[in-house]
Amino acid sequence: MLNIVLFGPPGAGKGTQSERLIDKYGLIHLSTGDIFRANIKGETELGVLAKSFMDKGQLVPDQVTINMLRSEVEKHDSPKGFIFDGFPRTNAQAKALDELLENLNTSISVMLALEVEENELKVRLKKRAEVSGRIDDANPEVIENRIRVYNQETSPVKNYYQEQNKFVGIDGIGSINDITERLFAAINNI
């Protein structure tokens, strides 16, 4: 089973690239952001709770995220693998994900980290807000806070996978196709 953590700061291109990885490798896409947005739109209890954190650019608490993800993973019978987009965001989540996958007799194959400098992220997020209408991408203060939270709280998860020799940094600058080819090459070298 091929299980990929697609990692990177807000605006790095995780959503765009995950679609291409899904198509090529037949993976099931699990995006915590998409799952949260669906719950927010449906005004579920989880959605209301998640929205209160997301509106401030903060991370949703680990236990809420982990329980939600466990439910999503268990919906699939005999998958080829998963691509985790936007998860894990903390070392506690990474450990919980390892435990969850261990119970399914599998593990994370690789963490692919899209590396993009901050100024480029801000340009991309502003553009995404204009195209997709995502309000959270339109507010410069929220963007600044999301990047700061990523750098302080999420970025250290790279070390967790580096210690397991499962981390691969990918240059996230260039054409979408060039970045996709870099990701394919990294996966093919596992």
ZAVO-892938 format. One line per 10 residues: number of its first residue (from 1); their letters; for each residue y, x, z of N, C-alpha, C. Coordinates in nm, 3 decimals. Atoms other than C-alpha are relative to their C-alpha. Example, Ala and Ser with C-alpha at 12.3 -4.5 7.8 and 13.67 -1.06 7.14 Angstrom:
2
1 = AS = -0.119 0.089 0.000 -0.450 1.230 0.780 0.120 0.090 0.000 ~ -0.119 -0.082 -0.006 -0.106 1.367 0.714 0.109 -0.077 0.073
END
This chain:
190
1 = MLNIVLFGPP = -0.118 0.085 0.000 0.000 0.000 0.000 0.124 0.089 0.000 ~ -0.125 -0.076 0.010 0.343 0.132 -0.096 0.108 -0.073 0.078 ~ -0.104 0.060 -0.084 0.601 0.059 0.175 0.120 0.093 0.002 ~ -0.120 -0.081 0.016 0.953 0.182 0.111 0.112 -0.055 0.087 ~ -0.126 0.034 -0.064 1.258 0.183 0.335 0.109 0.048 -0.095 ~ -0.114 -0.035 0.086 1.558 0.172 0.101 0.122 0.001 0.091 ~ -0.099 -0.026 -0.103 1.842 0.315 0.306 0.131 0.043 -0.062 ~ -0.131 -0.045 0.043 2.211 0.375 0.269 0.109 -0.086 0.059 ~ -0.112 0.074 -0.057 2.554 0.262 0.379 0.031 -0.126 -0.081 ~ -0.041 0.119 0.074 2.708 -0.073 0.279 0.068 0.042 -0.131
11 = GAGKGTQSER = -0.058 -0.031 0.129 2.790 -0.060 -0.092 -0.068 0.113 -0.075 ~ 0.068 -0.113 0.064 2.545 0.221 -0.176 -0.082 -0.042 -0.122 ~ 0.078 0.048 0.115 2.355 0.002 -0.425 -0.143 -0.038 0.034 ~ 0.136 0.034 -0.041 2.047 -0.092 -0.223 -0.051 -0.126 -0.068 ~ 0.043 0.126 0.061 2.034 -0.448 -0.357 -0.031 0.016 -0.148 ~ 0.018 -0.024 0.144 2.072 -0.342 -0.720 -0.127 0.081 -0.025 ~ 0.114 -0.089 0.023 1.815 -0.064 -0.694 -0.131 -0.062 0.047 ~ 0.124 0.060 -0.049 1.564 -0.264 -0.491 -0.060 -0.092 -0.106 ~ 0.051 0.088 0.106 1.537 -0.515 -0.779 -0.081 0.080 -0.102 ~ 0.069 -0.084 0.098 1.433 -0.233 -1.012 -0.131 0.056 0.056
21 = LIDKYGLIHL = 0.123 -0.051 -0.063 1.180 -0.092 -0.765 -0.105 -0.112 0.010 ~ 0.090 0.115 -0.009 1.030 -0.439 -0.716 -0.068 -0.023 -0.134 ~ 0.054 0.024 0.134 0.988 -0.485 -1.091 -0.103 0.106 -0.039 ~ 0.089 -0.109 0.043 0.826 -0.144 -1.145 -0.128 0.007 0.084 ~ 0.114 -0.024 -0.089 0.596 -0.132 -0.841 -0.064 -0.126 0.057 ~ 0.059 0.126 -0.047 0.527 -0.501 -0.770 0.012 -0.021 0.150 ~ -0.021 0.009 -0.145 0.669 -0.484 -0.418 0.065 -0.133 0.039 ~ -0.067 0.117 -0.056 0.785 -0.769 -0.199 0.128 0.048 0.067 ~ -0.133 -0.039 -0.050 1.156 -0.742 -0.121 0.030 -0.072 0.130 ~ -0.043 0.058 -0.127 1.254 -0.796 0.239 0.137 0.056 0.034
31 = STGDIFRANI = -0.138 -0.038 -0.028 1.631 -0.783 0.275 0.048 -0.078 0.121 ~ -0.048 0.070 -0.119 1.754 -0.861 0.623 0.132 -0.069 -0.031 ~ -0.128 0.063 0.036 2.098 -0.931 0.475 -0.022 -0.134 -0.070 ~ 0.029 0.124 0.071 1.955 -1.193 0.236 -0.057 -0.105 0.094 ~ 0.063 0.092 -0.095 1.745 -1.347 0.512 0.106 -0.056 0.095 ~ -0.108 0.047 -0.087 2.047 -1.363 0.742 0.091 -0.098 -0.073 ~ -0.091 0.087 0.075 2.268 -1.513 0.470 -0.063 -0.137 -0.025 ~ 0.068 0.129 0.020 2.007 -1.782 0.395 0.002 -0.082 0.128 ~ -0.004 0.071 -0.129 1.993 -1.869 0.765 0.141 -0.046 0.034 ~ -0.139 0.037 -0.024 2.373 -1.871 0.786 0.035 -0.123 -0.085
41 = KGETELGVLA = -0.028 0.111 0.090 2.399 -2.102 0.485 -0.068 -0.128 0.050 ~ 0.075 0.114 -0.052 2.132 -2.328 0.636 0.041 -0.041 0.140 ~ -0.051 0.025 -0.134 2.317 -2.316 0.969 -0.111 -0.011 0.104 ~ 0.107 -0.003 -0.100 1.997 -2.239 1.158 0.052 0.068 0.127 ~ -0.039 -0.063 -0.127 2.013 -2.120 1.518 0.013 0.151 -0.020 ~ -0.005 -0.143 0.030 1.935 -1.764 1.398 0.123 0.032 -0.085 ~ -0.114 -0.023 0.087 2.201 -1.794 1.128 0.132 -0.002 0.073 ~ -0.124 0.008 -0.078 2.474 -1.898 1.369 0.015 0.123 0.087 ~ -0.003 -0.119 -0.086 2.382 -1.613 1.604 0.029 0.124 -0.083 ~ -0.020 -0.117 0.086 2.361 -1.356 1.322 0.144 0.004 -0.050
51 = KSFMDKGQLV = -0.136 0.007 0.054 2.696 -1.473 1.178 0.103 0.049 0.102 ~ -0.097 -0.041 -0.103 2.874 -1.415 1.509 0.011 0.152 0.008 ~ -0.003 -0.146 0.001 2.779 -1.046 1.489 0.050 0.054 -0.134 ~ -0.034 -0.048 0.134 2.813 -1.001 1.111 0.149 -0.016 -0.030 ~ -0.142 0.022 0.025 3.164 -1.147 1.105 0.088 0.110 0.059 ~ -0.075 -0.109 -0.063 3.275 -0.860 1.328 -0.044 0.136 -0.054 ~ 0.049 -0.125 0.055 3.088 -0.600 1.123 -0.099 0.070 0.092 ~ 0.095 -0.058 -0.095 2.839 -0.547 1.406 -0.143 -0.029 -0.044 ~ 0.141 0.023 0.029 2.461 -0.521 1.389 -0.052 -0.118 0.081 ~ 0.070 0.107 -0.071 2.249 -0.822 1.478 -0.095 0.068 0.098
61 = PDQVTINMLR = 0.088 -0.065 -0.099 2.052 -0.740 1.798 -0.143 0.022 -0.052 ~ 0.132 -0.041 0.048 1.720 -0.564 1.739 -0.107 -0.108 0.013 ~ 0.111 0.093 -0.022 1.491 -0.826 1.890 0.007 -0.120 -0.094 ~ -0.017 0.112 0.094 1.635 -1.106 1.675 -0.045 0.044 -0.139 ~ 0.033 -0.051 0.133 1.599 -0.895 1.362 -0.150 0.026 -0.013 ~ 0.143 -0.033 0.004 1.246 -0.774 1.446 -0.086 -0.126 -0.006 ~ 0.078 0.124 0.000 1.114 -1.123 1.521 0.010 -0.071 -0.135 ~ -0.020 0.062 0.130 1.263 -1.256 1.198 -0.081 0.073 -0.108 ~ 0.071 -0.079 0.100 1.115 -0.971 0.993 -0.152 -0.017 0.013 ~ 0.144 0.020 -0.023 0.769 -1.010 1.151 -0.045 -0.130 -0.067
71 = SEVEKHDSPK = 0.032 0.130 0.059 0.770 -1.374 1.042 -0.005 0.009 -0.152 ~ -0.003 -0.016 0.146 0.861 -1.276 0.684 -0.120 0.080 -0.051 ~ 0.113 -0.085 0.043 0.595 -1.001 0.656 -0.131 -0.079 0.006 ~ 0.126 0.073 -0.018 0.321 -1.232 0.785 -0.018 -0.115 -0.097 ~ 0.011 0.106 0.101 0.396 -1.489 0.512 -0.079 0.045 -0.123 ~ 0.058 -0.052 0.124 0.241 -1.261 0.246 -0.144 0.045 0.020 ~ 0.142 -0.031 -0.005 -0.131 -1.227 0.178 -0.032 0.109 -0.103 ~ 0.042 -0.111 0.087 -0.261 -0.897 0.031 0.112 0.052 -0.091 ~ -0.108 -0.053 0.084 0.073 -0.755 -0.089 -0.030 0.142 -0.047 ~ 0.011 -0.139 0.047 0.095 -0.433 -0.297 0.083 0.091 0.089
81 = GFIFDGFPRT = -0.088 -0.075 -0.087 0.365 -0.326 -0.056 0.133 -0.072 0.018 ~ -0.129 0.060 -0.030 0.710 -0.399 0.075 0.111 0.101 -0.024 ~ -0.119 -0.083 0.001 1.056 -0.268 0.017 0.092 -0.060 0.106 ~ -0.085 0.043 -0.110 1.265 -0.291 0.331 0.143 0.043 -0.032 ~ -0.138 -0.021 0.042 1.632 -0.326 0.237 0.091 -0.042 0.115 ~ -0.088 0.030 -0.113 1.879 -0.301 0.524 -0.072 0.000 0.133 ~ 0.081 -0.006 -0.121 1.605 -0.245 0.780 -0.096 0.117 -0.013 ~ -0.058 0.007 -0.134 1.546 -0.056 1.004 0.139 0.061 0.005 ~ -0.135 -0.051 -0.018 1.900 0.008 1.122 0.018 0.075 0.131 ~ -0.003 -0.076 -0.126 1.818 0.160 1.460 -0.137 0.065 0.019
91 = NAQAKALDEL = 0.129 -0.063 -0.028 1.545 0.390 1.593 -0.096 -0.100 0.065 ~ 0.086 0.103 -0.062 1.415 0.097 1.802 -0.062 -0.088 -0.108 ~ 0.054 0.080 0.110 1.377 -0.107 1.483 -0.103 0.079 -0.080 ~ 0.095 -0.084 0.074 1.204 0.186 1.307 -0.134 0.006 0.073 ~ 0.124 -0.003 -0.080 0.952 0.213 1.591 -0.070 -0.135 -0.004 ~ 0.059 0.134 0.006 0.899 -0.165 1.592 -0.063 -0.027 -0.137 ~ 0.055 0.016 0.135 0.846 -0.159 1.214 -0.131 0.078 -0.013 ~ 0.124 -0.078 0.002 0.587 0.119 1.252 -0.113 -0.075 0.070 ~ 0.102 0.076 -0.075 0.403 -0.091 1.513 -0.046 -0.122 -0.078 ~ 0.034 0.119 0.079 0.417 -0.403 1.296 -0.092 0.038 -0.116
101 = LENLNTSISV = 0.081 -0.042 0.114 0.279 -0.218 0.992 -0.134 0.056 0.044 ~ 0.127 -0.052 -0.052 0.016 -0.041 1.202 -0.097 -0.115 0.028 ~ 0.084 0.118 -0.023 -0.114 -0.386 1.303 -0.056 -0.057 -0.130 ~ 0.046 0.043 0.132 -0.151 -0.453 0.929 -0.076 0.112 -0.072 ~ 0.074 -0.116 0.052 -0.335 -0.119 0.879 0.073 0.071 -0.114 ~ -0.079 -0.072 0.099 -0.053 0.037 0.679 0.116 0.070 0.072 ~ -0.114 -0.071 -0.059 0.263 0.242 0.733 0.109 0.016 -0.106 ~ -0.108 -0.031 0.094 0.595 0.339 0.576 -0.044 0.121 -0.084 ~ 0.035 -0.109 0.090 0.531 0.557 0.270 0.114 0.100 -0.012 ~ -0.116 -0.086 0.020 0.885 0.690 0.226 0.128 -0.075 0.035
111 = MLALEVEENE = -0.136 0.052 -0.013 1.247 0.637 0.322 0.081 0.065 -0.111 ~ -0.087 -0.047 0.107 1.470 0.665 0.015 0.143 -0.033 0.041 ~ -0.137 0.019 -0.048 1.832 0.715 0.123 0.100 0.024 -0.112 ~ -0.106 -0.012 0.100 2.108 0.645 -0.128 0.123 0.061 0.068 ~ -0.110 -0.073 -0.062 2.384 0.894 -0.048 0.125 -0.013 -0.086 ~ -0.125 0.028 0.071 2.738 0.790 -0.146 0.115 0.029 0.096 ~ -0.113 -0.033 -0.087 3.072 0.918 -0.012 0.082 -0.126 0.033 ~ -0.071 0.116 -0.054 3.296 0.681 0.188 0.101 -0.063 -0.095 ~ -0.102 0.058 0.089 3.581 0.639 -0.063 -0.065 -0.081 -0.112 ~ 0.071 0.072 0.105 3.334 0.535 -0.334 -0.058 -0.131 0.055
121 = LKVRLKKRAE = 0.054 0.121 -0.062 3.173 0.286 -0.092 0.108 -0.109 0.008 ~ -0.110 0.096 -0.014 3.510 0.121 -0.028 0.036 -0.062 -0.135 ~ -0.029 0.050 0.135 3.577 0.089 -0.403 -0.109 -0.099 -0.042 ~ 0.111 0.087 0.040 3.232 -0.061 -0.462 0.002 -0.132 0.077 ~ -0.001 0.122 -0.081 3.261 -0.310 -0.174 0.112 -0.093 -0.042 ~ -0.112 0.082 0.045 3.601 -0.428 -0.290 -0.036 -0.069 -0.131 ~ 0.041 0.055 0.129 3.464 -0.477 -0.641 -0.106 -0.109 0.019 ~ 0.106 0.098 -0.027 3.156 -0.659 -0.505 0.060 -0.130 0.055 ~ -0.066 0.119 -0.056 3.384 -0.897 -0.309 0.061 -0.084 -0.112 ~ -0.062 0.071 0.112 3.567 -0.985 -0.632 -0.104 -0.069 -0.088
131 = VSGRIDDANP = 0.103 0.051 0.090 3.247 -1.037 -0.831 -0.088 -0.105 0.067 ~ 0.097 0.087 -0.065 3.017 -1.202 -0.576 0.062 -0.102 0.095 ~ -0.063 0.091 -0.094 3.268 -1.373 -0.351 -0.043 0.023 0.144 ~ 0.042 -0.029 -0.138 3.120 -1.209 -0.042 0.123 0.033 0.083 ~ -0.121 -0.013 -0.080 3.400 -1.254 0.209 -0.004 0.124 0.088 ~ 0.011 -0.116 -0.089 3.266 -0.979 0.438 0.036 0.130 -0.071 ~ -0.035 -0.120 0.077 3.331 -0.728 0.155 0.149 0.006 -0.034 ~ -0.141 0.007 0.041 3.694 -0.837 0.104 0.096 0.050 0.107 ~ -0.089 -0.037 -0.111 3.836 -0.748 0.446 -0.010 0.150 0.027 ~ 0.006 -0.146 -0.021 3.928 -0.376 0.471 -0.037 0.040 0.143
141 = EVIENRIRVY = 0.035 -0.032 -0.140 3.899 -0.381 0.853 -0.149 -0.017 0.025 ~ 0.145 0.022 -0.016 3.548 -0.527 0.839 -0.078 0.108 -0.074 ~ 0.066 -0.108 0.077 3.450 -0.275 0.568 0.003 0.130 0.080 ~ -0.016 -0.123 -0.079 3.586 0.011 0.779 -0.094 -0.001 0.120 ~ 0.088 0.012 -0.117 3.395 -0.117 1.083 -0.147 0.011 -0.041 ~ 0.139 -0.008 0.046 3.070 -0.160 0.884 -0.040 0.143 -0.030 ~ 0.029 -0.141 0.032 3.090 0.198 0.757 -0.008 0.082 0.129 ~ 0.002 -0.072 -0.128 3.172 0.326 1.108 -0.130 -0.030 0.076 ~ 0.125 0.039 -0.068 2.878 0.130 1.258 -0.119 0.069 -0.068 ~ 0.108 -0.068 0.073 2.651 0.268 0.984 -0.006 0.147 0.040
151 = NQETSPVKNY = -0.003 -0.143 -0.032 2.762 0.628 1.054 -0.043 0.028 0.143 ~ 0.029 -0.024 -0.142 2.730 0.596 1.432 -0.137 -0.049 0.042 ~ 0.119 0.064 -0.053 2.434 0.364 1.480 -0.120 0.002 -0.095 ~ 0.109 0.013 0.096 2.232 0.343 1.160 -0.042 0.134 -0.060 ~ 0.029 -0.128 0.064 2.255 0.686 0.998 -0.102 0.085 0.077 ~ 0.099 -0.079 -0.073 2.055 0.850 1.283 -0.147 -0.037 -0.027 ~ 0.138 0.039 0.032 1.746 0.656 1.165 -0.060 0.098 -0.101 ~ 0.051 -0.101 0.095 1.722 0.922 0.890 -0.085 0.103 0.075 ~ 0.072 -0.102 -0.077 1.612 1.169 1.159 -0.139 -0.046 0.038 ~ 0.130 0.058 -0.037 1.329 0.937 1.264 -0.101 0.025 -0.112
161 = YQEQNKFVGI = 0.091 -0.018 0.114 1.180 0.955 0.914 -0.010 0.146 -0.044 ~ 0.008 -0.143 0.028 1.267 1.322 0.864 -0.108 0.065 0.086 ~ 0.101 -0.056 -0.091 1.052 1.402 1.168 -0.141 -0.034 -0.045 ~ 0.131 0.040 0.052 0.764 1.220 0.993 -0.022 0.052 -0.143 ~ 0.004 -0.050 0.139 0.832 1.403 0.662 -0.007 -0.113 -0.102 ~ -0.001 0.115 0.090 0.900 1.066 0.497 0.140 -0.028 -0.056 ~ -0.138 0.021 0.043 1.273 1.107 0.421 0.027 0.070 -0.132 ~ -0.044 -0.060 0.125 1.407 1.165 0.068 0.142 -0.049 -0.028 ~ -0.138 0.033 0.035 1.782 1.176 0.000 0.014 -0.012 -0.150 ~ -0.020 0.027 0.143 1.888 1.034 -0.337 0.149 -0.004 -0.028
171 = DGIGSINDIT = -0.140 0.002 0.040 2.223 1.104 -0.503 0.032 -0.140 -0.054 ~ -0.033 0.136 0.037 2.376 0.755 -0.525 0.122 -0.013 -0.090 ~ -0.115 0.002 0.090 2.657 0.851 -0.764 -0.051 0.017 -0.143 ~ 0.039 -0.007 0.141 2.626 0.798 -1.139 -0.031 -0.138 -0.051 ~ 0.032 0.131 0.057 2.505 0.523 -1.365 -0.116 -0.062 0.077 ~ 0.109 0.072 -0.067 2.272 0.258 -1.228 -0.135 0.053 -0.050 ~ 0.126 -0.049 0.056 2.000 0.382 -1.466 -0.035 0.140 0.050 ~ 0.025 -0.136 -0.050 2.040 0.745 -1.356 -0.053 -0.004 0.144 ~ 0.042 0.011 -0.140 2.006 0.646 -0.990 -0.143 -0.056 0.007 ~ 0.135 0.058 0.005 1.701 0.432 -1.072 -0.103 0.106 -0.035
181 = ERLFAAINNI = 0.094 -0.106 0.040 1.534 0.728 -1.246 -0.025 0.098 0.114 ~ 0.018 -0.088 -0.116 1.596 0.944 -0.938 -0.093 -0.063 0.103 ~ 0.087 0.071 -0.095 1.431 0.679 -0.720 -0.145 0.000 -0.049 ~ 0.136 0.001 0.057 1.129 0.647 -0.954 -0.065 0.138 0.016 ~ 0.055 -0.136 -0.012 1.085 1.026 -0.955 -0.041 0.030 0.142 ~ 0.032 -0.025 -0.140 1.093 1.040 -0.576 -0.127 -0.074 0.041 ~ 0.119 0.078 -0.034 0.832 0.763 -0.546 -0.123 0.061 -0.066 ~ 0.113 -0.058 0.072 0.608 0.923 -0.808 -0.044 0.135 0.059 ~ 0.035 -0.128 -0.065 0.615 1.247 -0.602 -0.058 -0.017 0.140 ~ 0.055 0.022 -0.135 0.480 1.084 -0.286 -0.146 0.046 0.003
END
